[in-house]
Amino acid sequence: MIKKHFTTAEMAKILGISRIAVFKKIKSGKLKAEKIGRIYAIERKNLPDIFKKEPSEKEKKEIEKSVRKTVKEYKETLILLGKE
């Protein structure tokens, strides 16, 4: 059976962020959710909107910076892993 709704805890795990960050995304309107009683439910149909978003130029630069730093710090390890 395919799940139609996700809780904030499940969404946090999917996105790799905290539940508080999920609540902030809901409150800011970045994440569509329906309040059912005391909990928020995020519909599966709203997930593609989250993953389709193109990173901003600032986010792209941060990603590039992080990749360069990782390669610089772990170059030898990455080379060894590439040989496996």
C-alpha positions as CSV (number, residue, x, y, z in Angstrom):
1,M,0.0,0.0,0.0
2,I,1.4,3.4,-0.9
3,K,1.2,6.0,1.8
4,K,-0.8,9.1,1.0
5,H,0.3,11.3,3.9
6,F,3.4,11.9,5.9
7,T,3.9,13.2,9.4
8,T,6.3,16.0,10.3
9,A,8.7,13.4,11.8
10,E,8.6,11.3,8.6
11,M,9.1,14.4,6.4
12,A,12.0,15.5,8.6
13,K,13.6,12.1,8.0
14,I,13.0,12.3,4.2
15,L,14.4,15.8,3.9
16,G,17.3,15.2,6.4
17,I,16.2,18.1,8.6
18,S,14.8,18.5,12.1
19,R,11.0,18.5,12.9
20,I,11.3,22.1,13.9
21,A,12.7,22.9,10.4
22,V,9.7,21.1,8.9
23,F,7.3,23.2,11.0
24,K,9.1,26.4,9.9
25,K,8.7,25.3,6.2
26,I,5.0,24.7,6.8
27,K,4.5,28.0,8.6
28,S,6.4,29.9,5.8
29,G,4.3,28.2,3.1
30,K,7.2,26.4,1.5
31,L,5.7,23.1,2.5
32,K,2.0,22.5,2.0
33,A,0.4,20.6,5.0
34,E,-3.0,20.0,6.4
35,K,-3.7,20.2,10.1
36,I,-5.6,17.2,11.4
37,G,-6.3,17.6,15.0
38,R,-3.0,18.3,16.7
39,I,-0.8,17.1,13.9
40,Y,0.2,18.2,10.4
41,A,-0.1,15.8,7.5
42,I,1.8,16.4,4.3
43,E,0.3,14.8,1.2
44,R,2.4,12.7,-1.1
45,K,1.3,14.8,-4.1
46,N,3.1,17.8,-2.5
47,L,6.5,16.0,-2.4
48,P,7.4,16.6,-6.1
49,D,7.3,20.4,-5.5
50,I,9.9,20.0,-2.8
51,F,12.3,18.0,-4.9
52,K,11.8,19.9,-8.2
53,K,13.1,23.2,-6.8
54,E,16.3,24.3,-8.5
55,P,19.0,25.5,-6.1
56,S,19.6,29.2,-6.0
57,E,23.0,30.6,-7.1
58,K,23.9,31.0,-3.4
59,E,23.0,27.4,-2.8
60,K,25.0,26.3,-5.8
61,K,28.1,28.2,-4.6
62,E,27.7,26.6,-1.1
63,I,27.5,23.1,-2.7
64,E,30.6,23.8,-4.8
65,K,32.5,25.1,-1.8
66,S,31.5,22.0,0.3
67,V,32.6,19.7,-2.5
68,R,36.0,21.4,-2.9
69,K,36.5,21.3,0.9
70,T,35.6,17.6,1.0
71,V,37.9,16.7,-1.9
72,K,40.7,18.7,-0.3
73,E,40.3,17.1,3.1
74,Y,39.5,13.5,2.0
75,K,41.3,13.2,-1.3
76,E,43.4,10.1,-0.4
77,T,40.4,8.3,1.0
78,L,38.2,9.1,-2.0
79,I,41.0,7.8,-4.3
80,L,41.1,4.6,-2.3
81,L,37.3,4.2,-2.3
82,G,37.3,4.8,-6.1
83,K,39.6,1.8,-6.6
84,E,37.2,-0.6,-4.8
